Amino acid sequence: MLPQTPSTPQRPQPHESINDLPVHQATRQQIFYPTSESRHFTREDAAKVFAPTLLAADQRIPHPELIELERQLRQGVPREERIQRAAEKMREEREERRRKEERRAREERERMKVVQGKRWEFRFEEVSVEDVGGDGRDPRGVGWRYGFPHEDRKRVQVKIPRRVE
């Protein structure tokens, strides 16, 4: 569980301080979970034991590419190939981000009609009557913010909760 660094006095290799690692709130409790010795118990299994919705430590860290580099190092992948794989992965992620941004901008242009005035920019958006829902209070509908009184201002409305959901 603790990082191990081989001792080489001529080239010391520091590693990160374990005191600075973030600890998830769900993992602060010590749990004894019985499992078979023949079964391979992974980090994903441990995360599910702590909380059903908790992600494994490898997926929660902010830089998963560092874990991938460490795995490749332990598999004996040469340094040049590791650097090449990391650069290719970063290039693919950059391209995917660019495609998503272009798609979002295109959808925004198609959805919103913009008319330039002298001092202001007017934006018109197509709205469907079905978007507001049965009571007309859906945030996607017209009149949600303006002209629709809140129920808590009425006289006979009960303002304190009567049950816990």
matplotlib code that plots the C-alpha trace (Angstrom):
import matplotlib.pyplot as plt

x = [0.0, 2.9, 5.1, 8.4, 11.5, 14.6, 17.7, 20.1, 22.4, 23.8, 20.2, 17.7, 14.1, 11.6, 7.9, 4.9, 4.1, 1.3, 0.0, -1.1, -3.3, -7.0, -9.1, -12.7, -15.2, -16.7, -13.3, -12.6, -14.4, -12.5, -14.5, -13.8, -15.2, -15.1, -14.0, -12.6, -8.9, -9.0, -10.9, -8.9, -10.0, -9.5, -9.7, -13.1, -14.3, -13.0, -14.8, -18.1, -17.6, -17.2, -20.1, -22.2, -21.7, -18.0, -15.6, -12.3, -9.2, -7.8, -10.9, -11.2, -7.7, -7.4, -4.6, -5.5, -2.8, -0.1, -1.5, -1.5, 2.2, 3.1, 1.3, 3.3, 6.5, 5.9, 5.0, 8.5, 7.3, 10.3, 10.4, 10.1, 7.0, 5.5, 6.1, 4.7, 1.5, 1.0, 1.3, -1.1, -3.6, -3.4, -3.8, -6.9, -8.4, -7.7, -9.4, -12.4, -12.7, -12.5, -15.2, -17.5, -17.0, -17.7, -20.9, -22.1, -21.5, -23.3, -26.3, -26.3, -26.3, -29.1, -31.2, -30.7, -31.4, -29.3, -30.2, -27.7, -29.2, -27.4, -26.7, -27.9, -27.9, -31.4, -31.6, -34.7, -35.1, -37.7, -40.0, -42.5, -45.7, -45.0, -41.7, -43.5, -45.0, -48.5, -48.5, -46.5, -43.7, -40.8, -37.7, -37.6, -40.9, -41.8, -43.2, -41.3, -39.4, -41.8, -45.4, -46.1, -46.7, -45.1, -47.5, -46.0, -47.6, -51.1, -53.1, -54.1, -50.8, -49.1, -45.5, -44.0, -43.2, -45.7, -43.6, -40.1, -39.4]
y = [0.0, 2.4, 3.4, 1.6, 3.2, 1.2, 2.7, 4.1, 6.7, 8.1, 8.8, 9.2, 8.9, 10.8, 9.9, 11.9, 12.4, 10.0, 12.6, 14.8, 12.3, 13.1, 10.6, 10.1, 10.5, 7.0, 5.3, 6.7, 3.8, 0.6, -2.4, -6.1, -7.7, -11.5, -12.8, -16.0, -16.3, -17.7, -14.7, -11.7, -8.7, -5.5, -1.8, -1.8, -4.4, -2.4, 0.7, -1.2, -2.5, 1.1, 2.6, 1.2, 4.4, 5.0, 4.8, 3.0, 5.0, 4.7, 6.4, 9.1, 10.5, 13.7, 12.3, 8.8, 9.0, 8.8, 5.4, 4.2, 5.3, 3.4, 0.3, 0.4, 0.9, -2.2, -4.2, -3.3, -1.1, 1.0, 4.7, 5.9, 3.8, 5.0, 8.6, 7.9, 6.3, 9.2, 11.7, 9.8, 9.6, 13.3, 14.1, 11.9, 13.5, 17.0, 16.0, 14.6, 17.8, 19.9, 17.8, 18.1, 21.8, 22.2, 20.1, 22.1, 25.4, 24.1, 23.0, 26.4, 28.2, 26.0, 26.4, 30.2, 32.9, 36.0, 39.5, 42.3, 45.6, 48.9, 48.5, 45.0, 41.5, 39.9, 36.1, 34.2, 30.5, 28.1, 26.9, 24.1, 24.0, 20.4, 21.4, 23.1, 19.9, 19.3, 22.2, 24.7, 25.0, 23.3, 25.5, 25.0, 26.7, 30.4, 32.1, 30.0, 33.0, 35.8, 36.2, 32.9, 33.4, 31.0, 28.7, 29.7, 33.2, 31.8, 31.9, 28.3, 26.7, 24.7, 26.1, 23.5, 20.0, 17.4, 14.3, 13.3, 11.8]
z = [0.0, 0.6, -2.3, -2.5, -4.1, -4.7, -3.0, -5.6, -3.9, -7.2, -8.6, -5.8, -7.0, -4.9, -4.8, -3.7, -0.1, 1.0, 3.5, 0.6, -1.1, -0.8, 1.2, 0.2, 3.0, 2.4, 2.9, 6.3, 8.1, 8.5, 7.1, 7.5, 4.3, 4.1, 0.7, -0.7, -0.8, -4.3, -5.6, -7.0, -5.0, -7.0, -6.3, -8.0, -5.6, -2.6, -3.8, -4.0, -0.5, 0.9, -1.1, -4.0, -6.1, -5.2, -8.1, -7.7, -6.8, -10.3, -11.7, -9.1, -9.4, -11.5, -13.7, -14.9, -17.6, -14.8, -13.7, -17.3, -17.6, -14.4, -15.6, -18.9, -16.9, -14.8, -18.0, -19.3, -22.2, -23.5, -22.6, -26.2, -26.8, -23.6, -24.6, -28.1, -26.6, -24.2, -27.0, -29.2, -26.3, -25.6, -29.4, -29.5, -26.4, -27.8, -31.1, -29.2, -27.1, -30.3, -32.0, -29.0, -28.8, -32.5, -32.2, -29.2, -31.0, -34.2, -32.1, -30.4, -33.7, -35.0, -31.9, -31.3, -33.8, -33.1, -34.4, -33.9, -32.9, -32.5, -28.8, -28.0, -29.3, -29.5, -29.2, -30.3, -29.4, -30.6, -27.8, -27.8, -25.8, -24.8, -23.1, -20.2, -18.8, -17.3, -14.8, -17.0, -14.5, -16.3, -16.6, -20.3, -20.8, -21.3, -18.2, -15.7, -14.5, -15.4, -14.6, -12.8, -9.1, -6.6, -4.6, -1.3, -1.5, -1.4, 1.7, 2.2, 1.3, 4.0, 4.2, 6.6, 5.5, 6.6, 5.7, 5.0, 1.6]

ax = plt.figure().add_subplot(projection="3d")
ax.plot(x, y, z, "-o")
ax.set_aspect("equal")
plt.show()
